[in-house]
Amino acid sequence: MLKSTCVKNKTRRRPEYRSGRPTLTREAIGRAVLDLVADSGPAALNMRALAARLGVTARALYNYVDDRDDAVRCAAMLVQAELHLPPLDPPRWRDSVRELCGALRAWYARFPNSLRLIDAGVQASAHPHMLANNEQIFAFYRAIGISPAKAGLAWAVTITTIAGHSEIDAWYGRLPDTEAEEWAPTPRGQLDAHPELDLAHTFAVHAAGPDLGREAVYESTVDMLILWLDALRNS
Protein backbone atom coordinates (compact mmCIF):
# COMPACT_ATOMS: atom_id res chain seq x y z
CA MET A 1 0.00 0.00 0.00
CA LEU A 2 1.32 3.44 -0.88
CA LYS A 3 1.83 5.75 2.06
CA SER A 4 0.05 9.08 1.99
CA THR A 5 1.96 12.21 2.91
CA CYS A 6 1.58 14.17 6.12
CA VAL A 7 0.47 17.22 4.14
CA LYS A 8 -3.26 17.83 4.10
CA ASN A 9 -4.99 17.11 0.82
CA LYS A 10 -7.30 20.06 0.27
CA THR A 11 -9.32 18.43 -2.50
CA ARG A 12 -9.92 15.02 -0.98
CA ARG A 13 -9.79 14.04 2.66
CA ARG A 14 -10.50 10.70 4.27
CA PRO A 15 -13.19 10.72 6.95
CA GLU A 16 -11.78 10.68 10.47
CA TYR A 17 -14.05 7.79 11.42
CA ARG A 18 -15.46 4.87 9.48
CA SER A 19 -17.87 2.36 11.04
CA GLY A 20 -17.22 3.95 14.41
CA ARG A 21 -13.44 3.43 14.24
CA PRO A 22 -10.77 6.03 13.48
CA THR A 23 -9.52 6.06 9.90
CA LEU A 24 -5.75 5.79 9.75
CA THR A 25 -3.74 8.39 7.89
CA ARG A 26 -0.19 9.57 8.43
CA GLU A 27 -1.64 12.85 9.66
CA ALA A 28 -3.82 11.06 12.23
CA ILE A 29 -0.80 9.05 13.35
CA GLY A 30 1.23 12.25 13.72
CA ARG A 31 -1.47 13.81 15.89
CA ALA A 32 -1.63 10.68 18.03
CA VAL A 33 2.15 10.87 18.52
CA LEU A 34 1.80 14.45 19.81
CA ASP A 35 -1.01 13.44 22.17
CA LEU A 36 0.86 10.42 23.49
CA VAL A 37 4.06 12.39 24.09
CA ALA A 38 2.02 15.06 25.87
CA ASP A 39 0.41 12.56 28.22
CA SER A 40 3.24 10.13 28.88
CA GLY A 41 6.49 11.60 27.57
CA PRO A 42 8.77 10.47 24.73
CA ALA A 43 9.94 7.35 26.60
CA ALA A 44 6.41 5.91 26.43
CA LEU A 45 6.21 6.27 22.66
CA ASN A 46 6.23 2.91 20.90
CA MET A 47 4.14 1.27 18.21
CA ARG A 48 2.00 -0.70 20.64
CA ALA A 49 1.14 2.37 22.71
CA LEU A 50 0.49 4.39 19.58
CA ALA A 51 -1.83 1.71 18.20
CA ALA A 52 -3.74 1.63 21.49
CA ARG A 53 -4.08 5.40 21.33
CA LEU A 54 -5.63 5.14 17.87
CA GLY A 55 -7.79 2.14 18.70
CA VAL A 56 -6.15 -0.09 16.09
CA THR A 57 -3.64 -2.91 16.03
CA ALA A 58 0.08 -2.28 15.81
CA ARG A 59 0.07 -4.32 12.60
CA ALA A 60 -2.35 -1.83 11.03
CA LEU A 61 0.06 1.03 11.73
CA TYR A 62 2.73 -0.58 9.58
CA ASN A 63 0.54 -0.03 6.52
CA TYR A 64 1.16 3.71 6.97
CA VAL A 65 4.49 4.12 8.76
CA ASP A 66 7.68 2.10 8.75
CA ASP A 67 8.34 2.25 12.48
CA ARG A 68 8.30 4.49 15.55
CA ASP A 69 10.79 6.93 14.04
CA ASP A 70 8.66 7.30 10.93
CA ALA A 71 5.64 8.04 13.14
CA VAL A 72 7.63 10.77 14.91
CA ARG A 73 8.55 12.23 11.52
CA CYS A 74 4.84 12.41 10.70
CA ALA A 75 4.27 14.43 13.85
CA ALA A 76 7.19 16.73 13.06
CA MET A 77 6.00 17.30 9.50
CA LEU A 78 2.50 18.03 10.76
CA VAL A 79 3.78 20.65 13.19
CA GLN A 80 6.04 22.29 10.59
CA ALA A 81 3.19 22.59 8.09
CA GLU A 82 1.12 24.63 10.55
CA LEU A 83 3.49 27.57 11.05
CA HIS A 84 1.99 30.51 9.14
CA LEU A 85 4.07 33.67 9.04
CA PRO A 86 2.60 37.18 9.06
CA PRO A 87 3.56 39.68 6.34
CA LEU A 88 7.08 40.94 7.09
CA ASP A 89 7.66 44.59 6.16
CA PRO A 90 11.30 45.78 6.32
CA PRO A 91 10.44 49.52 6.67
CA ARG A 92 8.52 48.70 9.85
CA TRP A 93 10.77 45.86 10.88
CA ARG A 94 10.32 46.21 14.65
CA ASP A 95 6.56 45.79 14.34
CA SER A 96 7.12 42.89 11.96
CA VAL A 97 9.39 41.16 14.47
CA ARG A 98 6.69 41.55 17.13
CA GLU A 99 4.12 40.05 14.77
CA LEU A 100 6.51 37.23 13.88
CA CYS A 101 7.05 36.47 17.56
CA GLY A 102 3.29 36.47 18.08
CA ALA A 103 2.87 33.95 15.27
CA LEU A 104 5.58 31.73 16.76
CA ARG A 105 4.02 31.98 20.20
CA ALA A 106 0.61 31.00 18.83
CA TRP A 107 2.22 28.09 16.96
CA TYR A 108 3.84 26.74 20.11
CA ALA A 109 0.56 27.22 21.99
CA ARG A 110 -1.20 25.13 19.35
CA PHE A 111 1.44 22.40 19.59
CA PRO A 112 2.67 22.74 23.18
CA ASN A 113 4.42 19.39 23.12
CA SER A 114 6.27 19.80 19.84
CA LEU A 115 9.51 20.61 21.66
CA ARG A 116 9.33 17.24 23.39
CA LEU A 117 9.64 15.52 20.02
CA ILE A 118 13.32 16.43 20.18
CA ASP A 119 13.62 14.02 23.10
CA ALA A 120 12.36 11.22 20.87
CA GLY A 121 15.79 11.20 19.23
CA VAL A 122 14.60 11.30 15.61
CA GLN A 123 16.04 13.51 12.88
CA ALA A 124 13.02 14.87 11.02
CA SER A 125 13.04 16.09 7.44
CA ALA A 126 12.16 19.70 6.69
CA HIS A 127 8.64 20.21 5.39
CA PRO A 128 8.49 22.25 2.14
CA HIS A 129 6.32 24.78 3.97
CA MET A 130 9.03 25.24 6.60
CA LEU A 131 11.67 25.67 3.91
CA ALA A 132 9.52 28.39 2.32
CA ASN A 133 9.13 30.03 5.75
CA ASN A 134 12.89 30.00 6.23
CA GLU A 135 13.38 31.65 2.84
CA GLN A 136 10.90 34.39 3.76
CA ILE A 137 12.61 34.97 7.11
CA PHE A 138 16.10 35.12 5.62
CA ALA A 139 14.92 37.58 2.95
CA PHE A 140 13.41 39.77 5.67
CA TYR A 141 16.51 39.75 7.86
CA ARG A 142 18.75 40.55 4.91
CA ALA A 143 16.41 43.38 3.86
CA ILE A 144 16.77 45.05 7.28
CA GLY A 145 20.55 44.98 7.09
CA ILE A 146 21.57 41.68 8.66
CA SER A 147 24.33 39.98 6.69
CA PRO A 148 23.89 36.49 5.19
CA ALA A 149 26.55 35.27 7.62
CA LYS A 150 24.38 36.33 10.57
CA ALA A 151 20.86 35.82 9.18
CA GLY A 152 20.87 32.17 10.22
CA LEU A 153 21.90 33.15 13.74
CA ALA A 154 19.18 35.80 13.86
CA TRP A 155 16.48 33.28 12.93
CA ALA A 156 17.84 30.63 15.30
CA VAL A 157 17.87 33.06 18.23
CA THR A 158 14.39 34.34 17.35
CA ILE A 159 12.79 30.92 17.24
CA THR A 160 14.62 29.55 20.29
CA THR A 161 13.79 32.68 22.31
CA ILE A 162 10.08 32.23 21.69
CA ALA A 163 10.37 28.46 22.12
CA GLY A 164 11.90 29.08 25.53
CA HIS A 165 9.15 31.51 26.41
CA SER A 166 6.57 28.89 25.45
CA GLU A 167 7.87 26.90 28.40
CA ILE A 168 7.28 29.97 30.59
CA ASP A 169 3.74 30.18 29.19
CA ALA A 170 3.22 26.55 30.13
CA TRP A 171 4.62 27.21 33.61
CA TYR A 172 2.24 30.13 34.13
CA GLY A 173 -0.58 27.90 32.93
CA ARG A 174 0.08 25.56 35.85
CA LEU A 175 -0.15 28.36 38.44
CA PRO A 176 -3.40 29.03 40.32
CA ASP A 177 -5.38 31.86 38.72
CA THR A 178 -4.64 34.12 41.68
CA GLU A 179 -0.90 33.81 41.07
CA ALA A 180 -0.73 33.64 37.28
CA GLU A 181 -0.73 37.39 36.62
CA GLU A 182 1.30 38.61 39.60
CA TRP A 183 4.29 36.59 40.56
CA ALA A 184 7.31 37.57 42.66
CA PRO A 185 10.79 36.07 42.17
CA THR A 186 10.55 34.55 45.66
CA PRO A 187 7.45 34.55 47.90
CA ARG A 188 7.88 36.88 50.88
CA GLY A 189 7.30 34.05 53.31
CA GLN A 190 10.34 32.20 51.98
CA LEU A 191 12.49 35.30 52.43
CA ASP A 192 11.33 35.82 56.00
CA ALA A 193 12.14 32.18 56.78
CA HIS A 194 15.88 32.89 56.39
CA PRO A 195 16.76 35.87 58.60
CA GLU A 196 20.36 34.66 58.75
CA LEU A 197 20.87 35.59 55.07
CA ASP A 198 21.71 39.07 53.83
CA LEU A 199 18.98 39.50 51.20
CA ALA A 200 18.80 43.28 51.08
CA HIS A 201 18.66 43.51 47.29
CA THR A 202 16.10 40.73 47.03
CA PHE A 203 13.89 42.47 49.60
CA ALA A 204 14.26 45.75 47.67
CA VAL A 205 13.19 44.09 44.42
CA HIS A 206 10.33 42.35 46.19
CA ALA A 207 9.15 45.60 47.80
CA ALA A 208 9.20 47.41 44.45
CA GLY A 209 6.53 45.02 43.21
CA PRO A 210 7.99 44.17 39.79
CA ASP A 211 5.43 43.22 37.18
CA LEU A 212 6.30 39.64 36.38
CA GLY A 213 2.96 38.65 34.92
CA ARG A 214 2.90 36.45 31.87
CA GLU A 215 2.39 39.23 29.32
CA ALA A 216 4.91 41.57 30.93
CA VAL A 217 7.59 38.87 30.74
CA TYR A 218 6.68 38.11 27.12
CA GLU A 219 6.77 41.76 26.03
CA SER A 220 10.12 42.29 27.74
CA THR A 221 11.47 39.17 26.03
CA VAL A 222 10.47 40.52 22.62
CA ASP A 223 11.89 43.97 23.46
CA MET A 224 15.21 42.32 24.32
CA LEU A 225 15.18 40.35 21.06
CA ILE A 226 14.51 43.50 19.01
CA LEU A 227 17.39 45.33 20.69
CA TRP A 228 19.70 42.42 19.89
CA LEU A 229 18.55 42.30 16.25
CA ASP A 230 19.13 46.05 15.98
CA ALA A 231 22.68 45.57 17.26
CA LEU A 232 23.16 42.77 14.74
CA ARG A 233 22.08 45.11 11.93
CA ASN A 234 24.75 47.61 12.91
CA SER A 235 27.58 45.15 13.49
Contacts in CASP RR format, 6 or more apart in sequence:
PFRMAT RR
TARGET T0000
AUTHOR 0000-0000-0000
METHOD contacts of the structure
MODEL  1
MLKSTCVKNKTRRRPEYRSGRPTLTREAIGRAVLDLVADSGPAALNMRAL
AARLGVTARALYNYVDDRDDAVRCAAMLVQAELHLPPLDPPRWRDSVREL
CGALRAWYARFPNSLRLIDAGVQASAHPHMLANNEQIFAFYRAIGISPAK
AGLAWAVTITTIAGHSEIDAWYGRLPDTEAEEWAPTPRGQLDAHPELDLA
HTFAVHAAGPDLGREAVYESTVDMLILWLDALRNS
1 63 0 8 1.000
1 64 0 8 1.000
3 26 0 8 1.000
3 64 0 8 1.000
3 65 0 8 1.000
4 25 0 8 1.000
4 26 0 8 1.000
4 27 0 8 1.000
4 64 0 8 1.000
5 26 0 8 1.000
5 77 0 8 1.000
6 26 0 8 1.000
6 27 0 8 1.000
6 30 0 8 1.000
6 73 0 8 1.000
6 74 0 8 1.000
6 77 0 8 1.000
6 78 0 8 1.000
6 81 0 8 1.000
6 127 0 8 1.000
7 77 0 8 1.000
7 81 0 8 1.000
7 127 0 8 1.000
7 128 0 8 1.000
7 129 0 8 1.000
8 27 0 8 1.000
8 81 0 8 1.000
14 23 0 8 1.000
14 25 0 8 1.000
15 23 0 8 1.000
16 22 0 8 1.000
16 23 0 8 1.000
16 28 0 8 1.000
17 23 0 8 1.000
21 55 0 8 1.000
21 56 0 8 1.000
22 28 0 8 1.000
22 54 0 8 1.000
22 55 0 8 1.000
22 56 0 8 1.000
24 54 0 8 1.000
24 56 0 8 1.000
24 60 0 8 1.000
24 61 0 8 1.000
24 63 0 8 1.000
24 64 0 8 1.000
25 64 0 8 1.000
26 64 0 8 1.000
26 65 0 8 1.000
26 74 0 8 1.000
27 74 0 8 1.000
27 78 0 8 1.000
28 54 0 8 1.000
29 50 0 8 1.000
29 54 0 8 1.000
29 61 0 8 1.000
29 64 0 8 1.000
29 65 0 8 1.000
29 71 0 8 1.000
29 74 0 8 1.000
29 75 0 8 1.000
30 71 0 8 1.000
30 74 0 8 1.000
30 75 0 8 1.000
30 78 0 8 1.000
31 75 0 8 1.000
31 78 0 8 1.000
32 50 0 8 1.000
32 53 0 8 1.000
32 54 0 8 1.000
33 45 0 8 1.000
33 50 0 8 1.000
33 71 0 8 1.000
33 72 0 8 1.000
33 74 0 8 1.000
33 75 0 8 1.000
33 117 0 8 1.000
34 75 0 8 1.000
34 78 0 8 1.000
34 79 0 8 1.000
34 111 0 8 1.000
34 113 0 8 1.000
34 114 0 8 1.000
34 117 0 8 1.000
35 53 0 8 1.000
36 44 0 8 1.000
36 45 0 8 1.000
36 49 0 8 1.000
36 50 0 8 1.000
36 53 0 8 1.000
37 44 0 8 1.000
37 45 0 8 1.000
37 75 0 8 1.000
37 113 0 8 1.000
37 116 0 8 1.000
37 117 0 8 1.000
37 120 0 8 1.000
38 112 0 8 1.000
38 113 0 8 1.000
38 116 0 8 1.000
40 49 0 8 1.000
41 116 0 8 1.000
41 119 0 8 1.000
42 116 0 8 1.000
42 117 0 8 1.000
42 119 0 8 1.000
42 120 0 8 1.000
42 121 0 8 1.000
45 68 0 8 1.000
45 71 0 8 1.000
45 72 0 8 1.000
45 120 0 8 1.000
46 68 0 8 1.000
47 58 0 8 1.000
47 61 0 8 1.000
47 62 0 8 1.000
47 67 0 8 1.000
47 68 0 8 1.000
47 71 0 8 1.000
48 58 0 8 1.000
50 58 0 8 1.000
50 61 0 8 1.000
50 68 0 8 1.000
50 71 0 8 1.000
51 57 0 8 1.000
51 58 0 8 1.000
51 60 0 8 1.000
51 61 0 8 1.000
54 61 0 8 1.000
61 71 0 8 1.000
65 71 0 8 1.000
65 74 0 8 1.000
69 120 0 8 1.000
69 122 0 8 1.000
72 117 0 8 1.000
72 120 0 8 1.000
72 121 0 8 1.000
72 122 0 8 1.000
72 124 0 8 1.000
73 122 0 8 1.000
73 124 0 8 1.000
73 125 0 8 1.000
75 114 0 8 1.000
75 117 0 8 1.000
76 114 0 8 1.000
76 117 0 8 1.000
76 122 0 8 1.000
76 124 0 8 1.000
76 125 0 8 1.000
76 127 0 8 1.000
77 124 0 8 1.000
77 125 0 8 1.000
77 127 0 8 1.000
79 111 0 8 1.000
79 114 0 8 1.000
79 117 0 8 1.000
80 124 0 8 1.000
80 126 0 8 1.000
80 127 0 8 1.000
80 129 0 8 1.000
80 130 0 8 1.000
81 127 0 8 1.000
81 129 0 8 1.000
81 130 0 8 1.000
82 107 0 8 1.000
82 110 0 8 1.000
82 111 0 8 1.000
83 103 0 8 1.000
83 104 0 8 1.000
83 107 0 8 1.000
83 129 0 8 1.000
83 130 0 8 1.000
83 133 0 8 1.000
84 103 0 8 1.000
84 107 0 8 1.000
85 100 0 8 1.000
85 103 0 8 1.000
85 133 0 8 1.000
85 136 0 8 1.000
85 137 0 8 1.000
86 96 0 8 1.000
86 99 0 8 1.000
86 100 0 8 1.000
86 103 0 8 1.000
87 96 0 8 1.000
87 99 0 8 1.000
88 96 0 8 1.000
88 99 0 8 1.000
88 100 0 8 1.000
88 136 0 8 1.000
88 137 0 8 1.000
88 140 0 8 1.000
89 95 0 8 1.000
89 96 0 8 1.000
90 96 0 8 1.000
90 140 0 8 1.000
90 143 0 8 1.000
90 144 0 8 1.000
93 140 0 8 1.000
93 144 0 8 1.000
94 226 0 8 1.000
96 140 0 8 1.000
97 158 0 8 1.000
97 222 0 8 1.000
97 225 0 8 1.000
97 226 0 8 1.000
97 229 0 8 1.000
98 222 0 8 1.000
98 226 0 8 1.000
100 137 0 8 1.000
100 158 0 8 1.000
101 158 0 8 1.000
101 161 0 8 1.000
101 162 0 8 1.000
101 222 0 8 1.000
101 225 0 8 1.000
102 162 0 8 1.000
104 158 0 8 1.000
104 159 0 8 1.000
104 162 0 8 1.000
104 163 0 8 1.000
105 162 0 8 1.000
105 165 0 8 1.000
105 166 0 8 1.000
105 169 0 8 1.000
105 218 0 8 1.000
108 114 0 8 1.000
108 115 0 8 1.000
108 162 0 8 1.000
108 163 0 8 1.000
108 166 0 8 1.000
108 169 0 8 1.000
109 166 0 8 1.000
109 169 0 8 1.000
112 166 0 8 1.000
112 170 0 8 1.000
115 163 0 8 1.000
115 166 0 8 1.000
115 167 0 8 1.000
117 124 0 8 1.000
134 155 0 8 1.000
137 151 0 8 1.000
137 155 0 8 1.000
137 158 0 8 1.000
138 148 0 8 1.000
138 151 0 8 1.000
138 152 0 8 1.000
138 155 0 8 1.000
141 151 0 8 1.000
141 152 0 8 1.000
141 154 0 8 1.000
141 155 0 8 1.000
141 229 0 8 1.000
142 148 0 8 1.000
142 151 0 8 1.000
144 229 0 8 1.000
144 233 0 8 1.000
145 233 0 8 1.000
146 154 0 8 1.000
146 229 0 8 1.000
146 232 0 8 1.000
146 233 0 8 1.000
150 232 0 8 1.000
150 235 0 8 1.000
153 232 0 8 1.000
154 229 0 8 1.000
154 232 0 8 1.000
157 225 0 8 1.000
157 228 0 8 1.000
158 225 0 8 1.000
158 229 0 8 1.000
161 221 0 8 1.000
161 225 0 8 1.000
162 221 0 8 1.000
165 217 0 8 1.000
165 218 0 8 1.000
165 221 0 8 1.000
168 214 0 8 1.000
168 217 0 8 1.000
168 218 0 8 1.000
169 214 0 8 1.000
169 218 0 8 1.000
172 180 0 8 1.000
172 183 0 8 1.000
172 213 0 8 1.000
172 214 0 8 1.000
173 180 0 8 1.000
175 183 0 8 1.000
180 213 0 8 1.000
180 214 0 8 1.000
181 213 0 8 1.000
181 214 0 8 1.000
182 211 0 8 1.000
182 212 0 8 1.000
182 213 0 8 1.000
183 212 0 8 1.000
183 213 0 8 1.000
184 206 0 8 1.000
184 209 0 8 1.000
184 210 0 8 1.000
184 212 0 8 1.000
185 202 0 8 1.000
185 205 0 8 1.000
185 206 0 8 1.000
185 210 0 8 1.000
185 212 0 8 1.000
186 202 0 8 1.000
186 206 0 8 1.000
188 206 0 8 1.000
191 199 0 8 1.000
191 202 0 8 1.000
191 203 0 8 1.000
191 206 0 8 1.000
END
